Amino acid sequence: MPAVETHPTPLLLNEAAQATVDLSVIIVNWNAAAYLPAALDSLLAAQGDLAMEIVLVDNASSDDSLALVRERYPQVQIIANEVNRGFAAGNNQGIRQARGRYILLLNPDTELPPHALMDMLAFMGAHLQVGVAGPRLQGAKGKVQGGAAGYDPSLATMFNFATFLYRLFPHRFKGLWLPRSLYESDDPIPVDWVSGACMLLRRSALDAAGPMNERYFMYSEDVELCRRIREAGYGVICLPAIHVTHHIGGSSRQLGPEFYAHNIDSLDLDLRTRYNAAQVALMHTIAAFGYLLRMLFYQVHYWRHRQPIFLELRDLWAACLKTSLVRAVKPARVVRPLAGGKE
């Protein structure tokens, strides 16, 4: 059982209880102590006049994450798991405790600009049929991250992603990811999903759709949740005018490039709920071609520039390529909670 360091909160909240909190922020953490201070400092700096609560769900970290938060951020509510339950299950724990009218799922390796919370909430308040909103995610140097938002995995979107059509003709072909060129405008963009690294949820939309699907240990749970929210009648919007820094992989990259292949396993779980085995095999094969192109691209970049980051990116896409070819013939298994936070 997780240790909960806060006053008990009923799972079913009445309207009066919810009205006292504008925003509940859920942070699922695993060994991200190096990033947590910047994330929490930026979050508190962006709070303004909001009635906000922060719930940190720790998935059996072996670093000093919990000690750091207890000492420096006593206002943060902590749920300490004895095993690594994964991203979806951890968020669900926080959501059950949350009292806010809005819920922000936030990675521990993000940094918010001062206006981010107010701007996102203002947008949601003015657009009552929007159930989910997410910002532009970018690296420390401002480069847009591809996986911040996008469209449902399908034969068309996977083909357009693999062949780069979504980037060459962004207004005609939809890919898995929103192309970087579309972030150049500040206009809100209707999408199928936004990343769970920074996802603002309207509570009524979440109540209508239900919690995150815990079959997904990590990755694709945000895509699947946004799909159910859209099926419940709400819109999903990317807000490119709001820039949030994401030090991508602050937790997952600790296990090396092979852990990124888990993205493919989660994609496989999602595809097999909607397509037959032959269709899934075809989509994985098409995706593998795209991963091969990206792997070769970064190998050439490394030969030319000799920068270690290109080796890391090459290995990332190589792991995705290998796993995608395996998943074309062999379904992924559901990952169970990991003892001690290790795979």
Secondary structure, DSSP 4 states (H G I P E B T S, - for coil): --EEES----SS--HHHHHT-SEEEEEEESS-TTTHHHHHHHHHHT-TT--EEEEEEEES-SSSHHHHHHHH-TTSEEEEESEE--HHHHHHHHHHH---SEEEEE-TTEE--TTHHHHHHHHHHH-TTEEEEEEEEE-TT-PBPGGGEE----HHHHHHHHTTHHHHSTTT---SB--GGGGGS-S-EE-SEE-TTEEEEEHHHHHHH-S--TT-SSSSHHHHHHHHHHHTT-EEEEEEEEEEEE-TTTTGGGG-HHHHTHHHHHHHHHHTTTS-HHHHHHHHHHHHHHHHHHHHHHHHHHHHH--HHHHHHHHHHHHHHHHHHHHTTSPPPPPPPEETT--
